[in-house]
């Protein structure tokens, strides 16, 4: 939904042309501009038409108004309004029923009019509706005039409908309160009666020269209201001749509940400073293009309404197609760019692969060296070297002992050799803090020791022992 929307109202009255432009922004309505032009003196339609075309074109140009959302109102005396009650069985085919019954309801021939209707309420047996008829020859001049300006309106209303919509836009739910909307435009007055939000009746009559308030009250009492007492009725008076000819007299009438101007507080007057109640129906005319009105009676010919309704569909399809094409184009461009970047990355990875493999090899070797170094440090820090074992044996064993074989594996130590008394060696070695579990690995035998400078009988021994601790050298 757009944040700013405008709608133009063109109100063809009996003696005036009224143009109004409303703008809706952030949910609020503002009057952009309005103009009231008196109708030229009686003359040929072509002269009057040219004059109105110039005024409408100038107003649109000055306000840069769009021609897409234009509502039109024609004089009430050009139409015929009927409140009807039909059997509920006709509900599904009301338009065809009204077309068939129109010659009985109107003075028009069957092919000579356009009409529209709206259901007001239903009960178990009846459907209540309002129907508005207009002769084709009375509406076509206005449509042809607008066509010359380049305007195809979205709706053709009567003043009472636009006034009621504006009134209900302000008032909302009024319960069962009776409200009379009184439009005074010499030489006629139009009266529309509401009970709550229900449209009960409508009158359009000549405005008498004298005793106008009596005529108005008499007309009201003829309306379809349960208790047509002025004491419980609010009269909302407006129109180009309301202030001068009717409103003061109604306000002074005894027994009148209230008479005054209709509500307009929900419309911002903008640069105009104030909202003139004299053009109340004209202000409500463009409302249908900006809000959801209560009454939707539309005298625009059906074939023109279909064009208006269908106008958005091809535009939507075209925009949708453009959106799809742009999305595909953008998506294809993005995909192509990503593919190029991916190929560049793959080439770079392929180029760097030998270097990466070399780095990985060095990393593996480094890890292996770290492991071996840790093992070596663990051995050197927590174990005993062969040199330490030999040193300990040299210190513990007597000088007469000759060791001719030495084995050192892990914590196991084996010593073979000759001694004068091999049995003494066990106790000597067992006292060493470095050795434990000292024992002969083989029986002691007496043998002759022969080596350079020595030739005597001695005891041959073979001893096994374990390293007692891993704390280092003693």
ChimeraX attribute file (.defattr): number of C-alpha atoms within 10 A of each C-alpha:
attribute: neighborCount
match mode: 1-to-1
recipient: residues
	/A:1	4
	/A:2	7
	/A:3	8
	/A:4	12
	/A:5	17
	/A:6	23
	/A:7	23
	/A:8	29
	/A:9	27
	/A:10	23
	/A:11	27
	/A:12	21
	/A:13	19
	/A:14	17
	/A:15	15
	/A:16	15
	/A:17	19
	/A:18	21
	/A:19	25
	/A:20	23
	/A:21	26
	/A:22	26
	/A:23	22
	/A:24	21
	/A:25	13
	/A:26	9
	/A:27	11
	/A:28	12
	/A:29	21
	/A:30	17
	/A:31	21
	/A:32	20
	/A:33	18
	/A:34	19
	/A:35	13
	/A:36	13
	/A:37	12
	/A:38	11
	/A:39	15
	/A:40	13
	/A:41	8
	/A:42	8
	/A:43	8
	/A:44	8
	/A:45	10
	/A:46	10
	/A:47	11
	/A:48	14
	/A:49	17
	/A:50	12
	/A:51	13
	/A:52	20
	/A:53	16
	/A:54	11
	/A:55	16
	/A:56	17
	/A:57	14
	/A:58	12
	/A:59	18
	/A:60	16
	/A:61	11
	/A:62	9
	/A:63	11
	/A:64	9
	/A:65	19
	/A:66	15
	/A:67	17
	/A:68	16
	/A:69	20
	/A:70	23
	/A:71	28
	/A:72	28
	/A:73	26
	/A:74	21
	/A:75	16
	/A:76	22
	/A:77	16
	/A:78	14
	/A:79	18
	/A:80	17
	/A:81	21
	/A:82	16
	/A:83	17
	/A:84	15
	/A:85	15
	/A:86	16
	/A:87	13
	/A:88	15
	/A:89	11
	/A:90	14
	/A:91	15
	/A:92	9
	/A:93	9
	/A:94	18
	/A:95	15
	/A:96	11
	/A:97	13
	/A:98	18
	/A:99	15
	/A:100	12
	/A:101	12
	/A:102	18
	/A:103	13
	/A:104	11
	/A:105	16
	/A:106	15
	/A:107	10
	/A:108	17
	/A:109	11
	/A:110	14
	/A:111	10
	/A:112	10
	/A:113	20
	/A:114	21
	/A:115	23
	/A:116	18
	/A:117	22
	/A:118	16
	/A:119	16
	/A:120	15
	/A:121	12
	/A:122	15
	/A:123	9
	/A:124	7
	/A:125	10
	/A:126	16
	/A:127	19
	/A:128	17
	/A:129	18
	/A:130	19
	/A:131	19
	/A:132	19
	/A:133	20
	/A:134	22
	/A:135	18
	/A:136	15
	/A:137	12
	/A:138	14
	/A:139	20
	/A:140	12
	/A:141	13
	/A:142	16
	/A:143	17
	/A:144	14
	/A:145	16
	/A:146	20
	/A:147	13
	/A:148	12
	/A:149	15
	/A:150	12
	/A:151	16
	/A:152	22
	/A:153	22
	/A:154	21
	/A:155	24
	/A:156	23
	/A:157	21
	/A:158	25
	/A:159	23
	/A:160	24
	/A:161	21
	/A:162	27
	/A:163	25
	/A:164	24
	/A:165	22
	/A:166	27
	/A:167	21
	/A:168	18
	/A:169	19
	/A:170	15
	/A:171	15
	/A:172	10
	/A:173	11
	/A:174	14
	/A:175	10
	/A:176	11
	/A:177	13
	/A:178	23
	/A:179	21
	/A:180	22
	/A:181	22
	/A:182	26
	/A:183	28
	/A:184	24
	/A:185	21
	/A:186	17
	/A:187	13
	/A:188	16
	/A:189	21
	/A:190	21
	/A:191	22
	/A:192	21
	/A:193	24
	/A:194	22
	/A:195	19
	/A:196	17
	/A:197	20
	/A:198	15
	/A:199	19
	/A:200	17
	/A:201	20
	/A:202	21
	/A:203	18
	/A:204	18
	/A:205	15
	/A:206	14
	/A:207	20
	/A:208	15
	/A:209	9
	/A:210	9
	/A:211	11
	/A:212	16
	/A:213	20
	/A:214	14
	/A:215	14
	/A:216	19
	/A:217	15
	/A:218	12
	/A:219	15
	/A:220	22
	/A:221	14
	/A:222	11
	/A:223	17
	/A:224	15
	/A:225	15
	/A:226	9
	/A:227	12
	/A:228	16
	/A:229	15
	/A:230	20
	/A:231	12
	/A:232	15
	/A:233	21
	/A:234	18
	/A:235	24
	/A:236	20
	/A:237	24
	/A:238	25
	/A:239	23
	/A:240	18
	/A:241	18
	/A:242	20
	/A:243	17
	/A:244	11
	/A:245	18
	/A:246	21
	/A:247	22
	/A:248	14
	/A:249	15
	/A:250	20
	/A:251	16
	/A:252	12
	/A:253	15
	/A:254	9
	/A:255	11
	/A:256	17
	/A:257	14
	/A:258	17
	/A:259	20
	/A:260	15
	/A:261	19
	/A:262	21
	/A:263	16
	/A:264	20
	/A:265	9
	/A:266	13
	/A:267	19
	/A:268	18
	/A:269	18
	/A:270	13
	/A:271	10
	/A:272	12
	/A:273	9
	/A:274	12
	/A:275	17
	/A:276	16
	/A:277	21
	/A:278	19
	/A:279	21
	/A:280	26
	/A:281	26
	/A:282	30
	/A:283	28
	/A:284	25
	/A:285	33
	/A:286	30
	/A:287	26
	/A:288	22
	/A:289	21
	/A:290	18
	/A:291	13
	/A:292	11
	/A:293	17
	/A:294	16
	/A:295	17
	/A:296	17
	/A:297	19
	/A:298	23
	/A:299	24
	/A:300	22
	/A:301	18
	/A:302	13
	/A:303	8
	/A:304	14
	/A:305	17
	/A:306	11
	/A:307	12
	/A:308	16
	/A:309	10
	/A:310	11
	/A:311	11
	/A:312	11
	/A:313	11
	/A:314	10
	/A:315	11
	/A:316	11
	/A:317	11
	/A:318	12
	/A:319	12
	/A:320	12
	/A:321	12
	/A:322	12
	/A:323	12
	/A:324	12
	/A:325	12
	/A:326	12
	/A:327	12
	/A:328	12
	/A:329	12
	/A:330	12
	/A:331	12
	/A:332	12
	/A:333	12
	/A:334	11
	/A:335	12
	/A:336	12
	/A:337	11
	/A:338	12
	/A:339	12
	/A:340	11
	/A:341	12
	/A:342	12
	/A:343	11
	/A:344	12
	/A:345	12
	/A:346	12
	/A:347	12
	/A:348	11
	/A:349	13
	/A:350	12
	/A:351	11
	/A:352	11
	/A:353	12
	/A:354	11
	/A:355	12
	/A:356	13
	/A:357	11
	/A:358	11
	/A:359	12
	/A:360	12
	/A:361	12
	/A:362	12
	/A:363	12
	/A:364	12
	/A:365	12
	/A:366	12
	/A:367	12
	/A:368	12
	/A:369	12
	/A:370	12
	/A:371	12
	/A:372	12
	/A:373	12
	/A:374	12
	/A:375	12
	/A:376	13
	/A:377	12
	/A:378	11
	/A:379	13
	/A:380	13
	/A:381	12
	/A:382	12
	/A:383	18
	/A:384	20
	/A:385	15
	/A:386	15
	/A:387	10
	/A:388	14
	/A:389	18
	/A:390	13
	/A:391	12
	/A:392	18
	/A:393	18
	/A:394	13
	/A:395	11
	/A:396	15
	/A:397	17
	/A:398	14
	/A:399	9
	/A:400	10
	/A:401	17
	/A:402	15
	/A:403	17
	/A:404	9
	/A:405	10
	/A:406	14
	/A:407	11
	/A:408	16
	/A:409	9
	/A:410	11
	/A:411	14
	/A:412	12
	/A:413	18
	/A:414	18
	/A:415	18
	/A:416	19
	/A:417	18
	/A:418	23
	/A:419	23
	/A:420	16
	/A:421	14
	/A:422	20
	/A:423	14
	/A:424	12
	/A:425	20
	/A:426	17
	/A:427	11
	/A:428	14
	/A:429	21
	/A:430	17
	/A:431	12
	/A:432	16
	/A:433	13
	/A:434	22
	/A:435	21
	/A:436	16
	/A:437	12
	/A:438	20
	/A:439	18
	/A:440	18
	/A:441	14
	/A:442	12
	/A:443	9
	/A:444	16
	/A:445	13
	/A:446	14
	/A:447	12
	/A:448	14
	/A:449	17
	/A:450	11
	/A:451	8
	/A:452	6
	/A:453	6
	/A:454	9
	/A:455	10
	/A:456	10
	/A:457	14
	/A:458	19
	/A:459	18
	/A:460	22
	/A:461	22
	/A:462	20
	/A:463	21
	/A:464	19
	/A:465	22
	/A:466	18
	/A:467	20
	/A:468	14
	/A:469	16
	/A:470	15
	/A:471	11
	/A:472	13
	/A:473	15
	/A:474	11
